[in-house]
């Protein structure tokens, strides 16, 4: 599987280079080892192969809706990079177990808290799954956002390469205190995670989180 992953990564990097100009300089700020939950914004199909190939050879697992495996080509790629299938219709305990196992093995797990693609690149309201994973595993969180890929189709029509920018924020843990945080506290934790992502994006792409309050990290313990 390692040889297959290396070959696929080499091919994908070449193909992606043909259609994109990838600015990956900030990936040097990525924590050198896991466990780490990487929270990512979700725009279109482009982000997964780019981030997977740029983070390689670090051991990274992405969380992808299980319907994507219906496409044979995507199934091959997802299995190559050991993606974790997620059933979005309910509480997917199997997916949560695989996520926790990956984090116990000190791997990186990529999560898109928005859940669905924004398509226009503007940040959408986050969902609480990332909070459950972080609290249950105790793993730190690091924002990794991107932009530029939302213009891929119009650039392809004009035979232009698409600039694709990757920005990396500071890693942190959630401040839990004593006992399990209540619903309001968990919602505040989610908002503060999303604000950390929004701060890395251009203002016009912050979407739901464009109005960033002065206090954005009271429940975050930066590493």
Sine and cosine of phi, psi and omega as CSV:
sin_phi,cos_phi,sin_psi,cos_psi,sin_omega,cos_omega
0.00,0.00,-0.57,0.82,0.02,-1.00
-0.90,0.44,-0.66,0.75,0.02,-1.00
-0.91,0.42,-0.70,0.72,0.03,-1.00
-0.86,0.50,-0.69,0.72,-0.01,-1.00
-0.90,0.44,-0.66,0.75,0.01,-1.00
-0.90,0.44,-0.68,0.73,0.00,-1.00
-0.91,0.40,-0.72,0.69,0.00,-1.00
-0.88,0.47,-0.65,0.76,0.02,-1.00
-0.88,0.47,-0.69,0.73,0.01,-1.00
-0.87,0.49,-0.71,0.71,-0.02,-1.00
-0.92,0.39,-0.71,0.71,-0.02,-1.00
-0.90,0.43,-0.64,0.77,0.02,-1.00
-0.86,0.51,-0.65,0.76,0.02,-1.00
-0.91,0.41,-0.73,0.68,-0.02,-1.00
-0.89,0.45,-0.67,0.75,0.00,-1.00
-0.93,0.37,-0.57,0.82,0.06,-1.00
-0.89,0.46,-0.55,0.84,-0.02,-1.00
-0.92,0.39,-0.51,0.86,-0.08,-1.00
-0.93,-0.36,-0.17,0.99,-0.06,-1.00
-0.69,-0.72,0.48,-0.88,0.22,-0.97
-0.95,-0.30,0.98,-0.22,-0.15,-0.99
-1.00,-0.06,0.85,-0.52,0.09,-1.00
-0.99,-0.11,0.99,-0.13,-0.08,-1.00
-0.95,-0.31,0.29,0.96,-0.12,-0.99
-0.87,0.50,-0.56,0.83,-0.06,-1.00
-0.97,0.26,-0.17,0.99,0.06,-1.00
-0.91,0.42,-0.25,0.97,0.10,-1.00
-0.90,0.44,-0.39,0.92,0.01,-1.00
-0.99,0.13,-0.07,1.00,0.02,-1.00
-0.91,0.42,0.66,-0.75,0.01,-1.00
-0.80,0.60,0.68,-0.73,-0.12,-0.99
-0.91,0.41,-0.34,0.94,0.02,-1.00
-0.45,-0.89,0.35,-0.94,0.03,-1.00
-1.00,0.06,-0.10,-1.00,0.07,1.00
-0.96,0.27,0.56,-0.83,0.01,-1.00
-0.42,-0.91,0.74,-0.67,0.12,-0.99
-1.00,-0.07,0.91,-0.42,0.03,-1.00
-1.00,-0.08,0.91,-0.42,0.02,-1.00
-1.00,-0.08,0.78,-0.63,-0.16,-0.99
-0.78,-0.63,0.58,-0.82,0.17,-0.98
-0.97,0.23,0.39,-0.92,-0.18,-0.98
-0.83,-0.56,0.95,-0.32,-0.08,-1.00
-0.92,-0.38,-0.84,0.54,-0.04,-1.00
-0.39,-0.92,-0.23,-0.97,-0.09,-1.00
-0.92,0.40,-0.35,0.94,-0.20,-0.98
-0.94,0.34,-0.55,0.83,-0.17,-0.99
-0.91,0.42,-0.61,0.79,-0.09,-1.00
-0.91,0.42,-0.81,0.59,0.02,-1.00
-0.89,0.46,-0.57,0.82,0.00,-1.00
-0.92,0.40,-0.76,0.65,-0.03,-1.00
-0.92,0.40,-0.65,0.76,0.02,-1.00
-0.87,0.50,-0.73,0.68,-0.07,-1.00
-0.96,0.27,-0.48,0.87,-0.01,-1.00
-0.99,0.17,-0.52,0.86,0.02,-1.00
-0.99,0.17,-0.47,0.89,0.04,-1.00
-0.79,0.62,0.65,-0.76,0.22,0.98
-1.00,-0.08,0.27,0.96,0.10,-1.00
-0.88,0.48,0.58,-0.81,-0.01,-1.00
-0.97,0.23,0.97,-0.23,-0.07,-1.00
-0.82,-0.57,0.67,-0.75,0.02,-1.00
-0.86,-0.51,0.78,-0.63,0.07,-1.00
-0.99,-0.14,0.45,-0.89,0.07,-1.00
-0.97,-0.24,0.86,-0.51,-0.13,-0.99
-0.75,-0.67,0.64,-0.77,0.02,-1.00
-0.85,0.52,0.65,-0.76,-0.16,-0.99
-0.92,0.40,-0.37,0.93,0.02,-1.00
-0.89,0.45,-0.39,0.92,-0.05,-1.00
-0.90,0.44,-0.43,0.91,0.00,-1.00
-0.94,0.35,-0.19,0.98,0.02,-1.00
-0.93,0.38,-0.42,0.91,0.05,-1.00
-1.00,0.09,0.88,-0.47,-0.08,-1.00
-0.84,0.55,-0.67,0.75,-0.01,-1.00
-0.91,0.41,-0.70,0.72,0.02,-1.00
-0.92,0.39,-0.60,0.80,0.04,-1.00
-0.87,0.50,-0.68,0.74,0.03,-1.00
-0.87,0.49,-0.73,0.69,-0.02,-1.00
-0.92,0.40,-0.69,0.72,-0.03,-1.00
-0.90,0.44,-0.64,0.77,0.04,-1.00
-0.94,0.35,-0.56,0.83,0.04,-1.00
-0.88,0.48,-0.67,0.75,-0.03,-1.00
-0.99,-0.12,0.25,0.97,0.10,-0.99
0.80,0.59,0.69,0.72,0.03,-1.00
-0.91,0.42,0.43,-0.90,-0.04,-1.00
-0.97,-0.24,0.89,-0.46,0.00,-1.00
-0.96,0.28,0.65,-0.76,-0.02,-1.00
-0.82,-0.57,0.80,-0.60,0.12,-0.99
-1.00,0.04,0.93,-0.36,-0.10,-1.00
-0.99,0.10,-0.03,1.00,-0.04,-1.00
-0.99,0.15,-0.23,0.97,-0.02,-1.00
-0.26,-0.96,-0.22,-0.98,0.02,-1.00
-0.97,0.23,0.94,-0.34,-0.07,-1.00
-1.00,-0.07,1.00,-0.03,-0.06,-1.00
-0.93,0.37,-0.54,0.84,0.01,-1.00
-0.90,0.44,-0.68,0.73,0.03,-1.00
-0.90,0.44,-0.66,0.75,0.01,-1.00
-0.89,0.45,-0.61,0.79,0.03,-1.00
-0.91,0.42,-0.68,0.73,0.02,-1.00
-0.90,0.44,-0.61,0.79,0.04,-1.00
-0.90,0.45,-0.72,0.69,-0.01,-1.00
-0.91,0.42,-0.62,0.79,0.04,-1.00
-0.90,0.44,-0.66,0.75,0.02,-1.00
-0.89,0.45,-0.68,0.73,0.00,-1.00
-0.92,0.38,-0.58,0.81,0.06,-1.00
-0.90,0.43,-0.50,0.87,0.03,-1.00
-0.99,0.10,0.15,0.99,0.03,-1.00
0.90,0.44,0.62,0.79,0.06,-1.00
-0.99,-0.11,0.19,-0.98,0.12,-0.99
-1.00,-0.06,0.64,-0.77,0.09,-1.00
-0.83,-0.56,0.83,-0.55,0.01,-1.00
-1.00,-0.05,0.81,-0.59,0.01,-1.00
-0.80,-0.60,0.71,-0.71,0.11,-0.99
-0.97,-0.24,0.99,-0.15,-0.09,-1.00
-0.87,0.50,-0.38,0.92,0.01,-1.00
-0.92,0.40,-0.50,0.87,0.04,-1.00
1.00,0.05,-0.69,0.72,-0.01,-1.00
-0.81,-0.58,0.35,-0.94,-0.01,-1.00
-0.93,0.36,0.65,-0.76,0.05,-1.00
-1.00,0.05,-0.41,0.91,0.03,-1.00
0.93,0.38,-0.74,0.67,0.01,-1.00
-1.00,0.04,-0.06,1.00,0.07,-1.00
1.00,-0.04,-0.19,0.98,-0.02,-1.00
-0.98,0.19,0.70,-0.72,-0.08,-1.00
-0.91,0.41,0.75,-0.66,0.01,-1.00
-0.99,-0.16,0.13,-0.99,0.03,-1.00
-0.90,0.44,0.71,-0.70,-0.02,-1.00
-0.98,0.19,0.30,-0.95,0.05,-1.00
-0.91,-0.41,0.41,-0.91,-0.25,-0.97
-0.99,0.17,-0.03,1.00,-0.05,-1.00
-0.83,0.55,-0.62,0.79,-0.02,-1.00
-0.90,0.43,-0.53,0.85,0.02,-1.00
-0.92,0.39,-0.70,0.72,0.01,-1.00
-0.87,0.50,-0.67,0.74,-0.02,-1.00
-0.92,0.39,-0.71,0.71,-0.03,-1.00
-0.91,0.41,-0.67,0.74,-0.01,-1.00
-0.93,0.37,-0.64,0.77,-0.04,-1.00
-0.95,0.30,-0.57,0.82,-0.07,-1.00
-1.00,-0.06,-0.44,0.90,-0.09,-1.00
0.96,0.27,0.13,0.99,-0.04,-1.00
-0.96,0.27,0.55,-0.83,0.08,-1.00
-0.96,0.30,0.24,-0.97,-0.05,-1.00
-0.84,-0.54,0.62,-0.78,0.07,-1.00
-0.68,-0.73,0.82,-0.57,0.02,-1.00
-0.97,0.26,0.72,-0.70,0.12,-0.99
-0.71,-0.70,0.97,-0.24,-0.05,-1.00
-0.92,-0.38,0.21,-0.98,-0.03,-1.00
-0.52,-0.86,0.39,-0.92,0.11,-0.99
-0.39,-0.92,0.30,-0.95,-0.09,-1.00
0.93,-0.36,-0.58,0.81,-0.04,-1.00
-0.93,0.37,-0.26,0.96,0.02,-1.00
-0.92,0.39,-0.24,0.97,-0.02,-1.00
-0.97,-0.23,0.26,0.97,-0.11,-0.99
-0.86,0.51,-0.70,0.72,-0.11,-0.99
-0.94,0.35,-0.68,0.74,0.01,-1.00
-0.93,0.37,-0.51,0.86,0.06,-1.00
-0.95,0.31,-0.62,0.78,0.03,-1.00
-0.89,0.46,-0.62,0.79,0.01,-1.00
-0.90,0.45,-0.46,0.89,-0.02,-1.00
-0.98,-0.19,0.14,0.99,-0.01,-1.00
0.84,0.55,0.67,0.74,0.03,-1.00
-0.92,-0.39,0.58,-0.81,0.10,-0.99
-0.97,0.23,0.61,-0.79,-0.07,-1.00
-1.00,-0.08,0.84,-0.55,0.12,-0.99
-0.92,0.39,0.77,-0.64,-0.04,-1.00
-0.79,-0.61,0.92,-0.40,-0.10,-1.00
-0.97,-0.26,0.71,-0.70,0.05,-1.00
-0.90,-0.44,0.79,-0.61,0.02,-1.00
-0.85,-0.52,0.67,-0.74,-0.07,-1.00
-0.85,-0.53,0.77,-0.64,0.01,-1.00
-0.99,-0.12,-0.04,-1.00,-0.01,-1.00
-0.98,0.19,0.63,-0.78,0.05,-1.00
-0.97,0.25,0.46,-0.89,-0.01,-1.00
-0.42,-0.91,0.29,-0.96,0.17,-0.99
-0.91,-0.41,0.41,-0.91,0.07,-1.00
-0.98,0.20,0.67,-0.75,0.08,-1.00
-1.00,0.10,0.94,-0.34,-0.12,-0.99
-0.99,-0.12,-0.47,0.88,-0.07,-1.00
0.92,0.39,-0.49,-0.87,0.00,-1.00
-0.99,-0.12,0.71,-0.70,0.02,-1.00
0.98,0.21,0.05,-1.00,-0.03,-1.00
-0.99,0.15,0.75,-0.66,0.02,-1.00
-0.87,0.49,0.60,-0.80,0.05,-1.00
-0.96,0.28,0.05,-1.00,-0.07,-1.00
-0.87,0.49,-0.70,0.71,-0.02,-1.00
-0.90,0.44,-0.63,0.78,0.02,-1.00
-0.92,0.40,-0.66,0.75,0.02,-1.00
-0.90,0.43,-0.61,0.79,0.04,-1.00
-0.91,0.42,-0.63,0.78,0.04,-1.00
-0.92,0.40,-0.63,0.77,0.06,-1.00
-0.86,0.52,-0.72,0.70,0.00,-1.00
-0.87,0.50,-0.72,0.69,0.00,-1.00
-0.87,0.50,-0.65,0.76,-0.04,-1.00
-0.94,0.35,-0.55,0.83,0.11,-0.99
-0.90,0.44,-0.71,0.70,-0.03,-1.00
-0.92,0.40,-0.56,0.83,0.06,-1.00
-0.91,0.42,-0.61,0.79,0.04,-1.00
-0.89,0.45,-0.58,0.81,0.08,-1.00
-0.94,0.35,-0.69,0.72,-0.04,-1.00
-0.88,0.48,-0.60,0.80,-0.02,-1.00
-0.89,0.45,-0.38,0.92,0.00,-1.00
-1.00,0.06,-0.22,0.98,-0.07,-1.00
-0.99,-0.11,0.42,-0.91,0.16,-0.99
-0.85,0.52,0.51,-0.86,-0.09,-1.00
-0.81,0.58,-0.63,0.78,-0.06,-1.00
-0.94,0.33,-0.15,0.99,-0.03,-1.00
-0.95,-0.32,0.08,1.00,-0.05,-1.00
-0.98,0.21,-0.27,0.96,0.16,-0.99
0.78,0.63,-0.86,-0.51,-0.05,-1.00
-0.84,0.54,-0.43,0.90,-0.08,-1.00
-0.94,-0.34,0.52,0.86,-0.05,-1.00
-0.94,0.33,-0.49,0.87,0.04,-1.00
-1.00,-0.07,1.00,-0.04,-0.08,-1.00
-1.00,0.01,0.87,-0.48,0.01,-1.00
-0.93,0.36,0.30,-0.95,-0.02,-1.00
-0.89,0.45,-0.64,0.77,0.02,-1.00
-1.00,-0.09,0.94,-0.35,-0.06,-1.00
-0.83,-0.56,0.11,0.99,-0.13,-0.99
-0.58,-0.82,0.42,0.91,-0.04,-1.00
-0.91,0.42,-0.40,0.92,-0.03,-1.00
-0.95,-0.31,0.25,0.97,0.00,-1.00
-0.90,-0.43,0.73,-0.69,0.04,-1.00
-0.94,-0.35,0.98,-0.20,-0.08,-1.00
-0.95,0.30,0.63,-0.78,-0.06,-1.00
-1.00,-0.02,0.00,0.00,0.00,0.00
